[in-house]
C-alpha cells in the first residue's frame, strides 16, 4: 500500500481502490505472494489441519507434474536471457540451498543426468516444491479419508500459450500448468494437442469427472487410481500411448529424490 502511494492504514483500502490497475501491478512487483495464516479464512496451516484432524474428511484427488520445476528455472535463467552454464551451476545451487544442503543437491542432481544446467536446477526445484510435497501431503491426508494420487507425466505436452509465443526450443517437459489444457480447455485458448494427447485428455477428463460424481476416479480402459490408505506411494502415472500409456507407478518417490527432500526441515 505504501509503495502504491497509500501509506495511511485507516484509508489504505479506499485509496487502493481508486488506483488504476497498472499502479497496483507496479507496486506489487518484487513481493513474494503467499497465503497468510490467521483469521476465519485460513485459521491454521493446512498441513497441521490435515495431520490433527482439523480438515474436512472428504475424498481427495492430489498430484503433481513430473517436470514442475523446469518452468521456474527457465524463467530465472534462459527466459531472462542468461542460460545457466555448467560453471555457474554449483554456485547457483549453493546460493539457493546453502552450503550443506546445496552440496547434497549437487550430488543428487549431477549435470550428466540432465539435458542442461537449467534442467538440472529445475529438477531440484520441482522435486522439492511439488513432487515430494505432494507425496507427503498424500500420506498426511490418508489418515483421515480416501486419497487418490496421480502424476501428469506427458513430457511431450505443449507448453501453454504465453510460452509458445516466445518461440523457444527449450524443452519444458511435463511442467507446471501443462496438465490444465488436458482438462479445462486451456483457459479457452487453443492447444496444439496431437492425436495421442487428445486421447490422454479424454481419459483424464473421465478420471476427474468420475471423481467429481462419485468420489472415486475411474476411467474405462484405465487402471484404478491407487488409494493411499491401502497403497501408499503408488500413483496413477498419466502418459500417452507412445510413452507407455497410463499406468501405476511406485517409483515416483525415488525418481524425485524424495529421500533427500523429506529430510529437509519445512520452511
ABEGO torsion letter per residue (X at the ends): XAAAGBABAAAAAAAAAABBAAAAAAAABGBBBBBBBEEAABABBAAAAAAAGABBBBBBBBBBBAAAAAAAAAAABAAAGBBBBAAAAAAAAAAAAEAAAAAAAAAABBAAABABAAAAAAAAAAAAAAAAAAAAAAAAAAAAEBBBBBBBABAABBBBAAAAAAGBABBAEBBBGAAAAAAAGGGGBBBBBBAAAAAAAAAAAAAAAAAAAAGBBBBBGBBBBBBAAABBGBBBBBBBAAAGEBBBBAAAAAAAGAAAAAABBBX
